């Protein structure tokens, strides 16, 4: 038996694509940049394959296809939130995360820069001298 693909007109194939959308949503919510290249083509291929099925088989996929459409809304919301945060940062609006980066840049340090090392004691330190003079 072969593994289902995300473009296969079956409940398993549709679930695979919905899983990819859910993973993309989780990544977007975490602030990661996600690549949705090919998503439209995958969905178009899936829909075309479903349309070519006999009516009874296609109707059996209405529920999974509805779940797939429903998975798009949370992804769209996560992307909208991510883009709004990015736009706010670009406009310089207050955002604790970007404000910290701006402050670090203003003082010439990256956000993960270590503090400068402690100064060395002077060469003529006031250490006790054991030898009599």
Secondary structure, DSSP 8 states (H G I E B T S, - for coil): -----TTSSSHHHHHHHHHHHHHHHHHHHTT-----TTHHHHHHHHHHHHHTS-HHHHHHTHHHHHHHHHHHHHHHHHHHHHHHHHHHHHTT---HHHHHHHHHHHTT--TT----------TT------S--
